[in-house]
Amino acid sequence: MQSMFVTYASLLAAIVLETAATSFLKESEQFTRFWPSLATAAGYAGAFYLLSVTLKAMPVGICLLYTSDAADD
């Protein structure tokens, strides 16, 4: 089992990657521009991977609480 530091660090990194990918989504202009589209896809892929790492040690409800609270700010 991983430490709580690694769990919370991966959750924070997933939130940051998802936020960055969402900001690149508009710049991709419906996936017609290559680099912003690549950044969007890579950001979401990284966020989903880090979220899966987080969910190995943290219940889904707690994880959703943190991610939804970060989205409200």
JONOR-V429996 format. One line per field, one symbol per residue. phi: phi as a letter, one per 20 degrees, with the letter a starting at -180 (. if undefined). psi: psi as a letter, one per 20 degrees, with the letter a starting at -180 (. if undefined). A space follows every 50 residues. Layout:
phi: ???
psi: ???
This chain:
phi: .effffffffffffffffffffffffffllmedfffffffffffffffff ffffffccfffffffffffffff
psi: prrhghghghgghhgghhgghhhighhimlkipgghgghgghghghghgh hhggihipqgggghgghhhhhh.
